[in-house]
Amino acid sequence: MSSRTRRVVLLRHGRTEWNATGRFQGQLDSPLDLIGKAQALGAAVALAPMEPDAIVSSDLSRAVDTAGAVAAEAGLEVVLDPRLREIDLGEWQGLTRAEARGRFPEEYADWQAGEDSRRGSGETYAEVGARSAACVVEWLDRLGPGGLLVAITHGGTARATIGTLLELPPDTWWRLAPLGNCRWSLLGDIGRGWRLEEHNAGSPPEEETGDDAR
């Protein structure tokens, strides 16, 4: 890999109780559970040898606490950026899949079909991808050629960021498997565009959840 290639690691936060019970979190705040804290420590040990140049995180506590573990291991400070927050799911937030299907059957069907429709009067994934990718590119511009950024974010936001950077149509993003808790994707800007180097990397301990927006 060229020394001028700039890279970003998109790391999903550790597990929360809502992850474990299958509720859509969206932008509601919820802390890591004990497994999530262990996952964060495991990810920190795995990522520190990559020698990141900066760590930026969503300002939701599950991401902030995950970022804190990574930063402590890497010897860096965490900068918070709300553009890395999870997708806003409006009235879907706090619901289980069954509850969302019962209350919003048309929106649920569109989502299951892979359409980038607005759920619960919240955001679309295209909107999320635009804000999160802008955050990543802005930070990498600051770091310059060869910079490595670790961005701690959420399942839905990570996938939207990948799809946006790779210039894929939003209705195809469902083809990217959602990140498990404290797993990451690595993307490199090789000068003529972005490419996906790793996806769902890492081996967090014990249980994890793979659904986006949770």
C-alpha positions as CSV (number, residue, x, y, z in Angstrom):
1,M,0.0,0.0,0.0
2,S,1.3,3.4,-0.9
3,S,2.6,5.5,1.9
4,R,0.4,8.3,0.6
5,T,-2.8,6.3,0.8
6,R,-5.0,7.8,3.4
7,R,-7.2,5.4,5.3
8,V,-10.2,5.3,7.7
9,V,-11.2,2.5,10.1
10,L,-15.0,2.6,10.7
11,L,-15.5,0.9,14.1
12,R,-18.9,0.1,15.4
13,H,-19.5,0.6,19.2
14,G,-19.7,-2.3,21.6
15,R,-22.8,-4.1,22.6
16,T,-25.6,-2.4,24.6
17,E,-28.6,-3.9,26.4
18,W,-30.8,-2.7,23.6
19,N,-28.6,-4.5,21.1
20,A,-29.0,-7.7,23.1
21,T,-32.8,-7.3,23.4
22,G,-33.2,-6.3,19.7
23,R,-34.5,-2.8,20.0
24,F,-33.8,0.0,17.5
25,Q,-31.7,2.6,19.2
26,G,-31.2,5.2,16.4
27,Q,-30.1,8.4,18.1
28,L,-31.4,7.5,21.6
29,D,-28.6,7.2,24.1
30,S,-27.8,3.9,25.8
31,P,-24.7,2.7,27.5
32,L,-22.5,-0.3,26.8
33,D,-23.3,-3.4,28.8
34,L,-20.6,-5.6,30.4
35,I,-20.0,-7.5,27.2
36,G,-19.8,-4.2,25.2
37,K,-17.2,-2.9,27.5
38,A,-15.1,-6.1,27.1
39,Q,-15.6,-5.8,23.3
40,A,-14.3,-2.2,23.4
41,L,-11.1,-3.3,25.2
42,G,-10.6,-6.1,22.7
43,A,-10.9,-3.7,19.8
44,A,-8.6,-1.2,21.4
45,V,-5.8,-3.8,21.7
46,A,-6.3,-4.9,18.1
47,L,-6.4,-1.4,16.6
48,A,-3.6,0.3,18.6
49,P,-0.8,-1.4,16.6
50,M,-2.2,0.2,13.5
51,E,-0.9,3.5,15.0
52,P,-3.8,5.8,14.1
53,D,-3.2,9.5,13.8
54,A,-6.6,10.6,15.1
55,I,-9.7,9.2,16.8
56,V,-13.1,10.8,16.2
57,S,-16.4,9.5,17.6
58,S,-20.1,9.9,17.5
59,D,-21.2,11.8,20.6
60,L,-23.6,9.1,21.8
61,S,-22.4,7.4,24.9
62,R,-22.1,3.9,23.5
63,A,-19.6,5.2,20.9
64,V,-17.9,7.6,23.3
65,D,-17.1,4.8,25.8
66,T,-15.9,2.6,23.0
67,A,-13.7,5.4,21.6
68,G,-12.3,6.0,25.1
69,A,-11.0,2.5,25.3
70,V,-9.3,2.8,21.9
71,A,-7.8,6.2,22.6
72,A,-6.4,5.0,25.9
73,E,-4.6,2.1,24.2
74,A,-3.4,4.2,21.3
75,G,-2.3,7.2,23.4
76,L,-4.6,9.7,21.7
77,E,-7.4,12.0,22.6
78,V,-11.0,11.5,21.4
79,V,-12.8,14.3,19.4
80,L,-16.6,14.1,19.3
81,D,-18.5,14.8,16.1
82,P,-22.3,14.4,15.9
83,R,-22.1,13.8,12.2
84,L,-21.1,10.2,13.1
85,R,-24.3,9.6,15.1
86,E,-26.6,6.7,14.2
87,I,-29.4,7.3,11.7
88,D,-32.4,9.1,13.2
89,L,-35.3,6.7,13.2
90,G,-37.9,9.0,14.7
91,E,-40.8,7.0,16.0
92,W,-39.1,3.7,15.3
93,Q,-36.5,4.4,18.1
94,G,-37.0,2.2,21.1
95,L,-39.1,-0.4,19.2
96,T,-38.4,-4.0,18.5
97,R,-38.7,-5.4,15.0
98,A,-42.1,-6.8,15.7
99,E,-43.3,-3.5,17.1
100,A,-42.0,-1.6,14.2
101,R,-43.6,-4.0,11.7
102,G,-46.9,-3.7,13.5
103,R,-47.0,0.1,13.8
104,F,-45.3,1.0,10.5
105,P,-46.1,-1.9,8.1
106,E,-45.4,0.0,4.9
107,E,-42.2,1.5,6.1
108,Y,-41.1,-1.9,7.4
109,A,-41.8,-3.6,4.1
110,D,-39.9,-0.9,2.2
111,W,-36.9,-1.3,4.6
112,Q,-36.9,-5.1,4.2
113,A,-37.0,-4.6,0.4
114,G,-33.8,-2.6,0.6
115,E,-35.4,0.8,-0.2
116,D,-33.8,3.9,1.3
117,S,-37.1,5.2,2.7
118,R,-37.6,7.5,5.6
119,R,-38.6,5.5,8.8
120,G,-40.5,7.1,11.6
121,S,-40.1,10.5,10.1
122,G,-36.4,10.2,10.6
123,E,-33.4,10.3,8.2
124,T,-32.7,8.4,5.0
125,Y,-29.4,6.5,4.7
126,A,-28.4,8.8,1.9
127,E,-28.6,11.7,4.3
128,V,-26.7,9.8,6.9
129,G,-24.0,8.8,4.4
130,A,-23.6,12.4,3.3
131,R,-23.0,13.8,6.8
132,S,-20.8,10.9,8.0
133,A,-18.6,10.7,4.8
134,A,-18.1,14.5,5.0
135,C,-16.8,14.1,8.5
136,V,-14.4,11.4,7.5
137,V,-13.1,13.3,4.5
138,E,-12.7,16.5,6.5
139,W,-10.6,14.8,9.1
140,L,-8.4,13.0,6.6
141,D,-7.8,16.3,4.8
142,R,-6.5,17.6,8.1
143,L,-4.2,14.6,8.6
144,G,-2.8,14.7,5.0
145,P,-1.3,12.0,2.9
146,G,-0.8,8.7,4.7
147,G,-3.0,9.6,7.6
148,L,-5.0,6.9,9.4
149,L,-8.3,7.9,11.1
150,V,-10.3,5.8,13.4
151,A,-14.0,6.8,13.4
152,I,-16.1,5.2,16.1
153,T,-19.7,5.1,14.9
154,H,-22.8,2.9,14.5
155,G,-23.9,0.0,12.3
156,G,-26.2,2.0,10.0
157,T,-23.9,5.0,9.8
158,A,-20.9,2.8,9.0
159,R,-22.7,1.1,6.1
160,A,-23.9,4.5,4.8
161,T,-20.4,5.9,5.0
162,I,-19.0,2.9,3.1
163,G,-21.7,3.2,0.4
164,T,-21.1,6.9,0.0
165,L,-17.3,6.7,-0.2
166,L,-17.5,3.9,-2.7
167,E,-20.1,5.8,-4.7
168,L,-22.6,3.0,-4.6
169,P,-26.4,3.7,-5.1
170,P,-28.2,3.8,-1.7
171,D,-30.6,1.0,-2.8
172,T,-27.6,-1.4,-3.0
173,W,-26.1,-0.7,0.4
174,W,-28.1,-3.6,1.9
175,R,-25.5,-5.8,0.1
176,L,-22.9,-4.7,2.6
177,A,-23.3,-6.9,5.7
178,P,-23.9,-4.9,8.8
179,L,-20.9,-4.6,11.2
180,G,-21.0,-6.7,14.4
181,N,-20.4,-4.9,17.7
182,C,-16.8,-3.7,17.8
183,R,-16.0,-4.9,14.4
184,W,-14.6,-2.6,11.8
185,S,-14.2,-1.8,8.1
186,L,-11.0,-0.4,6.6
187,L,-11.2,1.9,3.5
188,G,-8.3,3.4,1.6
189,D,-8.2,6.4,-0.7
190,I,-5.7,5.4,-3.3
191,G,-5.8,8.6,-5.3
192,R,-8.3,7.6,-7.9
193,G,-11.1,6.8,-5.4
194,W,-11.9,4.7,-2.4
195,R,-11.8,1.0,-2.0
196,L,-12.8,-1.4,0.7
197,E,-9.8,-3.1,2.2
198,E,-11.4,-5.0,5.1
199,H,-15.0,-5.5,6.2
200,N,-16.3,-6.9,9.5
201,A,-12.8,-7.3,10.8
202,G,-12.0,-8.0,14.4
203,S,-12.9,-10.7,16.9
204,P,-14.7,-9.2,19.9
205,P,-15.3,-11.5,22.8
206,E,-18.6,-13.3,23.5
207,E,-21.9,-12.2,21.9
208,E,-22.4,-9.5,19.4
209,T,-25.3,-8.2,17.2
210,G,-25.1,-7.5,13.5
211,D,-28.2,-5.4,12.7
212,D,-27.8,-1.9,11.6
213,A,-29.5,1.1,13.4
214,R,-29.1,-0.9,16.7
